Amino acid sequence: MQIKQKFLTAAFLGAVLAGLSTPSFALFGDDEARKAILELREKAQTMQNAQMQLVREIEMLRSQNAELTGRVEKLTNDLAQQQKSVRDLFGNLDKRTAAFESQLESVDGKSITVTPEERRRYDLALQLFSDGSYAQSHKILEGLIDDYPKTGYMPAALYWLGNAMFAQGQFTDAVEVQKRLIAAFPQDARIPEAKLSLAAALVNLGKKKEATETLKGVQKDYPDTEAAKLAGERLKALTAKPRSGRK
């Protein structure tokens, strides 16, 4: 009986142990798997977080790069604009400087020093006179004389100014200007012609005596010249007696 009872007890305990051993080993395997899965999930989450951080950093760098690119482009454009402004400034300075730089010019066989602006005005005045625009030529010549009182064009400017006045019927002013020329520049090459113009203006003012004296002075002071020849012809016209009409 005792042996049988011991056998039964041992069998019972064996069965209990056998029943307990299987779930125990199974539970132990599940925990390890869960732990491994959790660790993998944590690693995956960590990697995902790292990737997201990397993406954010990349986007930030792209944004910064775009900003820098924009700034570089703006600075490049600003630099180009500044360079253009500097070129324009120097171009304007060159033009302004050129307007004041003296140049050697030849007028009536005489070398003079004038600025480009003086030359421009003088040439324009002569062109206008040649075109018959006497009033405009008159205005420009007066401006040249007033703005450049020491211009090398002065004798020629006075001569043409007197002629422009004469052409407009301003004989008193023409006389004044030609006398100014003769007094200020007695040795100028245009003096003989200026005296002929003076005499013509005097005739139109009815001052034939003074005109006659002026023409005789041309013959005396400039013999054997074209001016002396013209003076002689005009003297004959002044002294010629009017023909009486036929009866």
Contacts in CASP RR format, 6 or more apart in sequence:
PFRMAT RR
TARGET T0000
AUTHOR 0000-0000-0000
METHOD contacts of the structure
MODEL  1
MQIKQKFLTAAFLGAVLAGLSTPSFALFGDDEARKAILELREKAQTMQNA
QMQLVREIEMLRSQNAELTGRVEKLTNDLAQQQKSVRDLFGNLDKRTAAF
ESQLESVDGKSITVTPEERRRYDLALQLFSDGSYAQSHKILEGLIDDYPK
TGYMPAALYWLGNAMFAQGQFTDAVEVQKRLIAAFPQDARIPEAKLSLAA
ALVNLGKKKEATETLKGVQKDYPDTEAAKLAGERLKALTAKPRSGRK
98 116 0 8 1.000
99 115 0 8 1.000
99 116 0 8 1.000
99 117 0 8 1.000
100 115 0 8 1.000
101 115 0 8 1.000
101 116 0 8 1.000
102 113 0 8 1.000
102 114 0 8 1.000
102 115 0 8 1.000
103 113 0 8 1.000
103 114 0 8 1.000
103 115 0 8 1.000
103 116 0 8 1.000
103 119 0 8 1.000
104 111 0 8 1.000
104 112 0 8 1.000
104 113 0 8 1.000
105 111 0 8 1.000
105 112 0 8 1.000
105 113 0 8 1.000
105 114 0 8 1.000
105 119 0 8 1.000
106 112 0 8 1.000
107 152 0 8 1.000
107 153 0 8 1.000
107 156 0 8 1.000
108 155 0 8 1.000
108 156 0 8 1.000
108 188 0 8 1.000
108 189 0 8 1.000
108 190 0 8 1.000
109 189 0 8 1.000
110 189 0 8 1.000
112 152 0 8 1.000
112 153 0 8 1.000
113 152 0 8 1.000
114 122 0 8 1.000
114 151 0 8 1.000
114 152 0 8 1.000
114 153 0 8 1.000
115 148 0 8 1.000
118 144 0 8 1.000
118 148 0 8 1.000
118 151 0 8 1.000
118 152 0 8 1.000
118 153 0 8 1.000
121 140 0 8 1.000
121 143 0 8 1.000
121 144 0 8 1.000
122 144 0 8 1.000
122 153 0 8 1.000
122 156 0 8 1.000
122 157 0 8 1.000
124 140 0 8 1.000
125 137 0 8 1.000
125 140 0 8 1.000
125 141 0 8 1.000
125 144 0 8 1.000
125 157 0 8 1.000
125 160 0 8 1.000
126 137 0 8 1.000
126 160 0 8 1.000
128 134 0 8 1.000
128 136 0 8 1.000
128 137 0 8 1.000
128 140 0 8 1.000
129 137 0 8 1.000
129 160 0 8 1.000
129 163 0 8 1.000
129 164 0 8 1.000
129 167 0 8 1.000
132 167 0 8 1.000
134 164 0 8 1.000
134 167 0 8 1.000
134 168 0 8 1.000
135 164 0 8 1.000
135 168 0 8 1.000
137 160 0 8 1.000
137 164 0 8 1.000
138 161 0 8 1.000
138 164 0 8 1.000
138 165 0 8 1.000
138 168 0 8 1.000
141 157 0 8 1.000
141 160 0 8 1.000
141 161 0 8 1.000
141 164 0 8 1.000
142 161 0 8 1.000
144 151 0 8 1.000
144 153 0 8 1.000
144 157 0 8 1.000
145 151 0 8 1.000
145 154 0 8 1.000
145 157 0 8 1.000
145 158 0 8 1.000
145 161 0 8 1.000
151 157 0 8 1.000
154 184 0 8 1.000
154 185 0 8 1.000
155 181 0 8 1.000
155 184 0 8 1.000
155 185 0 8 1.000
155 188 0 8 1.000
155 190 0 8 1.000
156 190 0 8 1.000
158 177 0 8 1.000
158 178 0 8 1.000
158 180 0 8 1.000
158 181 0 8 1.000
158 184 0 8 1.000
158 185 0 8 1.000
158 194 0 8 1.000
159 178 0 8 1.000
159 181 0 8 1.000
159 190 0 8 1.000
159 193 0 8 1.000
159 194 0 8 1.000
159 197 0 8 1.000
161 177 0 8 1.000
162 173 0 8 1.000
162 174 0 8 1.000
162 177 0 8 1.000
162 178 0 8 1.000
162 197 0 8 1.000
163 174 0 8 1.000
163 197 0 8 1.000
165 171 0 8 1.000
165 173 0 8 1.000
165 174 0 8 1.000
165 177 0 8 1.000
166 174 0 8 1.000
166 197 0 8 1.000
166 200 0 8 1.000
166 201 0 8 1.000
166 204 0 8 1.000
169 204 0 8 1.000
171 201 0 8 1.000
171 202 0 8 1.000
171 204 0 8 1.000
171 205 0 8 1.000
172 201 0 8 1.000
172 205 0 8 1.000
174 197 0 8 1.000
174 198 0 8 1.000
174 201 0 8 1.000
175 198 0 8 1.000
175 201 0 8 1.000
175 202 0 8 1.000
175 205 0 8 1.000
178 194 0 8 1.000
178 195 0 8 1.000
178 197 0 8 1.000
178 198 0 8 1.000
178 201 0 8 1.000
179 198 0 8 1.000
181 188 0 8 1.000
181 190 0 8 1.000
181 191 0 8 1.000
181 194 0 8 1.000
182 191 0 8 1.000
182 194 0 8 1.000
182 195 0 8 1.000
182 198 0 8 1.000
185 191 0 8 1.000
188 194 0 8 1.000
192 218 0 8 1.000
192 221 0 8 1.000
192 222 0 8 1.000
192 225 0 8 1.000
192 227 0 8 1.000
192 228 0 8 1.000
193 227 0 8 1.000
195 214 0 8 1.000
195 215 0 8 1.000
195 217 0 8 1.000
195 218 0 8 1.000
195 227 0 8 1.000
195 231 0 8 1.000
196 215 0 8 1.000
196 218 0 8 1.000
196 227 0 8 1.000
196 230 0 8 1.000
196 231 0 8 1.000
196 234 0 8 1.000
198 214 0 8 1.000
199 211 0 8 1.000
199 212 0 8 1.000
199 214 0 8 1.000
199 215 0 8 1.000
199 218 0 8 1.000
199 231 0 8 1.000
199 234 0 8 1.000
200 211 0 8 1.000
200 234 0 8 1.000
202 208 0 8 1.000
202 210 0 8 1.000
202 211 0 8 1.000
202 214 0 8 1.000
203 211 0 8 1.000
203 238 0 8 1.000
208 238 0 8 1.000
211 238 0 8 1.000
212 235 0 8 1.000
212 238 0 8 1.000
212 239 0 8 1.000
215 231 0 8 1.000
215 232 0 8 1.000
215 234 0 8 1.000
215 235 0 8 1.000
215 238 0 8 1.000
216 231 0 8 1.000
216 235 0 8 1.000
217 231 0 8 1.000
218 227 0 8 1.000
218 228 0 8 1.000
218 231 0 8 1.000
219 228 0 8 1.000
219 231 0 8 1.000
219 232 0 8 1.000
219 235 0 8 1.000
222 228 0 8 1.000
END
